[in-house]
């Protein structure tokens, strides 16, 4: 992943594929090294358990180290419901 702007659904797909082909840890490491990761189309649909875990990994790896920009048409007040798991949403 060389682009710092990615649509969240596409990122979630790439993470799922990487789990299957054994490149998951490498993809997480690349995402963690980006100075800025811009996620567009954030939580447009209810997330699955696997998607929630993947996003948590990405966000946690970047937390307090790198910048992450989140863009969504969904109001931030609706994010908890769309993420679906309060402890992960927090």
Buried (B, 14 or more C-beta within 10 A) or exposed (E): BEEBEBBBBEBBEBBBEBBEEEBBEEBBEEBBEBEEBBBBBBBEEEBEEEBBBBBBBBBEBBEEEBEBEBEBEBEEEEBBEBBBEEEBBE
